[in-house]
Amino acid sequence: MEATASQTKSPFSTELVGRLIAKFAIPCVISLLVNSLYNIVDQIFIGWGVGYLGNGATNVVFPITIVALSLSLMIGDGGAAYLSLKLGEGDVESARKGVGNAIALVTIVSILLTAVFLLFIDPILTLFGATDTLRPFALEYGTVIGMGLPFMMIPAALNSIIRADGGPKYAMFSMVLGAIINTVFDPIFIFVFHMGVRGAAIATVMGQVASFVVSVVYMPRFKTLRLNLSAFRLRRRTCLNVAAFGISSFITQFAITIVMALTNNLLAVYGAASVYGAEIPLTATGIVMKVNQILISILVGIAVGAQPIIGYNYGARDYKRVKIALDIALLASEIVAIAAFLIFQFAPMSVVSLFGSEEGLYNEFAVKAFRIFLLLCPLTGFQTVVAVYLQAVGKPVKSAILSLARQIIFFIPAALILPMFLGVVGVL
């Protein structure tokens, strides 16, 4: 028997808010961290086994994985927010349709994206800043990563929904298993079989397949509802609602792609005119962006961990619990963001040295990139939580505007204008 609002009191409405957020946020942070670490682990092993040109190639491919993640999070986070709100309102049937449509939609989108990327891989890599030197490595790495996109996207979307269903530890297990497989096979393929960047990509896809299998196994085991075949029949209104609820997640992630494509191209142009050349700024800034993605993962994990509590209680009109959850999430995110700021400003080489043994101009630019690019990361904590909060309470337009302002509206003009006066430093 599935639970309804009239049959039982949900823990979302009765447990201590702080304990609930910890219960959901900690596994969520670990899940998202693991997702980010896929690329970081590749970078570390490639840095030691192939060199900085191999790392530069993975940075060029990285934006396509962000595009894939942005689409899966739009559908997954949208489905999760829709599920929480509808359960809070006691509308289990609408919640069922939302979950089924989200799963069907992400499956179709992942297959289409894979086809487009593999068909147009060369011009796409050019768009994301591939130089002639980096292109052979990027093609080798990107072809394998492209074939694995559905195995990345479907579990990423399902993880959000599984957490909203009350299974944060299961969602965490799904991602951690994949990361362990990737971490074990990365050094084997790179150092033992000498497969270079292709080996790193194969290890990544193997981990994603494992996460995919574990996530799909959960589908018959939903706690709050039971999925039936009719739930997977796409309904225009339900799909639009799911997409609307998740649009802020899409913008936040997709904007990273725009930022990376523009930044990579500007770094190549202005870097070539500097003492650093084109490849050093491309590689070093790519590492900074991926480290920043780890910070964003923690912040989003805190926010998304609070999302089902906020969404359920907003749907149930218990606004006091909504406010308590928001306050706790804001405080936790700011503590993390300030700690990250201190590391980036006062110990950047401790992070840079993880990605290979380089020296001279590379290290000089990498330190500069960390200190300048991430100078105002303490402000990111507040913005991230508020964007997810607005999404959770059914205000996706306001959430989208907030995300657009930071990532697009203010960034793009600054990125185009400042390098004219400051050169490659202006890009940072």
N, C-alpha and C positions, 0 to 999 in steps of 0.2 A: 504494500500500500504506500502510495506517495503522500507526503505530508502536505497539508494545506494550512493556511493561516488560521483557520477556525479550529483545526484539530490539535495543534501543538504550538507552544511558544518557541520561537526560534532563539537560539543562543545569541543571535545578532541583537535581539531586543532585551536580553536578560543578563548576560555576562558582563563583567567589568570591562569598560571600553579599552583601557590600557592593555589588559590581558588579551583581549580579542585582537587588537592591532598587532601585538607581539606575535601572537599565534599565526596570523596571516602574513604579516610583513616580513618576518625572518625567513620563512621558506621562499617567499616571493623574491626577496633580495638575492638569496642564494641562486634561485632559478635564473634570474636576469643576469646576475654576475657570471654564471656559468655560460650563458648564451654569449656574452661579450668576450669571455675568456677563450672561446673557440678561436677567434682571430688573433688574440694576444698570444696564445700558445703557439699558433702557427708562426707568428712573427719572431718569437723567441728562438724556436728551433731553426727556422729559416735563416735568422740573423747569424747564428753560430755555424750552420751547416752549408749555407749558400752564399751569404754575404748581404750587404745592404741593397744590392740591385734586386735580389730576390724579395726583400722586404718592400722595396719600392713597387714591385709588381703586385704584391698583395694589397698595397694601399690603393692601387689603380682599380683593382677588382672589388675592393671593399664597398664602394657605393652601391653596387648592384645588390649586395646582400642587405644593405640598409633599405633599398627600395622594396625588396621582398619582405623584410621585417616590418616595414611601415604598413604594407597592405595587410599582412597577417594580424598585426596588432589593431589596425582599424576594425577588422572583422571580429577578432577575438575579444578585445577590450570592449567593443561595442556590444557584442553578444553577452559579455559578462555584466556590463552595466544594465543592460535590458533585463537580464535574468534577475539581478538583485532587486531592481525597482518593481518588477512584476510580482516577484515573490512577496515583497513588502506590501503590495496592494492586495495580495491574495489571489492573483490571476495566474494560476498554474498553467492553464492551456496556452496563454500568450507566451509565457516563459518557455514552454516546450517548443513552440514554433520558432521562437527566437534562436534557441540553441541549435535546432535542426537546420535552420536556414543558414546560420553562421558556418556550420561545419560543411554544408554543401557548397556554400559560396567560396570559402577559402580553398577548397579542393579544385574547383573550376579555375579560379584566379591563378593558383600556383602552377597549374599545367600550362595555361596561356602564357604566363610570364617566362617560364622555362623555354617555350618554343620561340618567343620573340628574342630573348637574350642569345640563344644559341645560333639563331639565324643571322643576327646582326651584331655578333660579338665584336668584330673588328671596329666598326664605326662607334660602337658604344664605349670601347676602351679608349678610343681617341677622344671622345667627349669627356671622359673622366681623367684626361691628362696623360695618357701613355706616350712616352717618348720612344724614338726608334730603338734606343738601347734597352728600354724596359719591356717593349712589346712582346718579344718571344717568351719571356718569363710569364707575362700577364696572360697570354693566350693559353699557355700550358696549364697554369693554375685555374684560370677562369672557366675553361671548358668543363673541367671536372666539377667545379663548384656549381656551375649552371645546371648540370644534370641532376644535382642533388637538391635543387631549390624546393620541390614539393615536400621533401623529407625535412626541410627546415621550417617551411611555412605552416604546414598543418599542425605539428605539435606546438609551435609558438602560439597559434590561435587557440588551440585546445587547452593549453596551460592556463590562459586567462579564465576560460570558462570553468575549468576544473577547480581553480581557486575560489571562484564565486559560488560554486556548488558546495564548498566546505571541505575541499580536499587539497589544501596548500602543500602538505607534506608529500602527497602523491605527485603533484606537479613538480615539486623540487626533485624528487627521485628520478623522474623522467629526464630532466635536464642534466642532473649530476651523472647519471649513467652514461649519457652521450659524451660528456666532457671527459670522463675517465677513459673511455675507449679512444677518443681522439688523442689524449695525452700519452697513452701507452703506445699507440701505433705511430704517432708523429716521429719520434726519434728512431724507431725501427725502420720506417720507410726512408727517412732522410740519411741516417748515419750507417745503417747496416746494408740496406739495398741500394743506397745512393740514387734515390728516385727524385731528389731535389724538390722543387715546388709542387710537382705533380703528386709526389708521395704525401706531402702535407695536405693537399686538397683531398686525396682519397681517404686519409685518416679522418678528416673533418666530416666527410659525407658518411663514413661508417658510423660515427657517433650520432649523426643526425638520424640515420635509419633506426638506430636503437631507441632514440627518444620517440620517434614516430610510432614504433610498435607498442611501446609502453603506454603512450597517450591514447592510441586507438583502442587498446584493451579496456580502458576505463569507460568507454562510451556506454556499454550495457549496465554500468554500475553506478549511474548517477544517483545521488542521495535524495535530491529534492523533487525529482520528476523521473518519468520513464519515457524514453524516446521510442517513437513508433515510425513506421515508414512515411506516414503522411507528414510528420514533422520536417522531413528533409525535402518536401516538395516546395520549390522556391516560390515565395509570394512577394510580389513587388513591394507592397507596403511594409512587410516585415523586414525585408532586406534593406530598404531605405531607412527604417528606424534603427536597425543595427549599425548601418554605416554612419548615420547621423550621430549616434551615441559615441562612436569610435573615431570621429573625424579629427578630434584634437590629437589623439595618439598618432594618426596618420601624418598630420601636418608636422608634429614634433619630430618624427622619425624621417619623413620624406625630406623635410627641410635640411636635414643633415646631408642628404645626397646633393642637394643644390649647393649647400655650403662647401662640400668637398669638391664637387666638380669645378665650381668657380675658383675656390682656393687653389686647387691643384694647377689649374691653367695659369692663374696669376703667379703662383710660385715658380712655375716653369719659365715664364717670361721674365719676371723681375729677378729671379734667382740666376738666370743665365747672364744677366747684366751685372751681377755682383761677384764678389770673390768666392762665393760658395758654389757657383754653378747651378744647374737646374736640378740634378738628382739629389743632392744633399738636402735642400729645403723640402723637396717632395717627400723624401723618406722620413726625415725627422718630424715634420709636421704631421705626417700620417700616423706616426707613433703617438704623438701628443693627442691627436683626435681619438685614437683608440683607448688611450688611458682615460681621457675625458669621458669616453663612452662607459667606462667602468664606474666612474662617479655618477653619471646619469642613471646607470642601472640601479645603483643603490638608492638614489633619490626617487626614481620611479617605483622601485620596489616598496619603499615606505608608503608612497602615495597610493599605489595600487593595492597594497595590503590593507589600507584603510577604506578603499573604495566599496567593497561589499557591505561594510558596517554602515558607512555613510549612505549608500544607495538604499539599503533595506530600511533604515530608520527614517530616511527622507520620505520613502514611499509610505511608511507607517505613520508619518507626521509626528515623530518623536524628535523634535528639532534640538532639544537639549543634548541628546546623545550625539546628534550630528555635529554640533559645535565642539563637544569634548573631543570627538575623533579628529576633527580638523585641527584643533589646537595641538594635540599630541603629535600628529603627523608633521606639522610645521616645525615644532621644537626639535624633533628628532632629525629632520632633514637639514636644518640649519647647523646643528652640531656636526653632522657628517661633512657638510660643505665647507665649514670653517677649518676642520681638521685637514681636509684635502688641500685647501689653500695654503696652509702652513707647510705641507710637504712640498708642493709645487714651487713655492717661493724660496724655501730655505734648504731644501735637499733634492733639487731636481736630478742631479747626477746619480743618486741612488736608484732612480727610476730608469734613466737613460741607459745605465750600464747593464740592465737586464736584457737588453735587446741586441747584444753583440759587443765585441771589443773593437771600437773605432777610436779615433783620436783626432786631434787638431781641429780643423774647421768644422767637422761633423759634430763633435761634442760642443763646440762653441755655439753653433746654431741651435742645437737641440736644447741646450739650457735656456737660450734666449727665447725659443719657441714656447717652452713650458711657462716661463715667467710672464711673458706678454700675453700669449693666447688664452691662458687660464687665470689672468689677473683678477677677474671679477666673478669667479665661480661661486663665492658665498651667496650671490644674488640668485643663482640658479635654483637653490633649494626651495626658496619661497615660491618662485614661479612654477616649478614643476608640480608641487603639491596643489597649488590653487587651480592649475589647469585640469588636473585629474579630479579635483573636488567638483568643479563646475560640470565636468563630464558626468560624474556620478549622480548629480542631482538633476540631470536632464536639461542642462543648459549648454549644449554642444557649440552653439554659435559663439557665445562669449568665450568659451574655452579655446575655440579655434582662433579667434581674434588675438587672444593672449599669446598663443603659440606663434602665430604669424608675425606679430609685432617684433618679437625677439629674434626669430630666425631669418626672416625675410625682409620685412619693411625697413628695419634699421640696419641690418647687416649688409645687404647688397650695395646700397649707395656708398656706405663707408668703405667696403672692400674695393670698389671701383675708383674711389676718389683718393683715399689716403696713400696708396702706393705711388701715385703720381708725384707726391712730395717726399715720401719716406722710403721709397724703393721696396725691397723685399720685406723689410720690417713693418711697413705699412699694411702688408697682407696679414701679418700676425695681429 
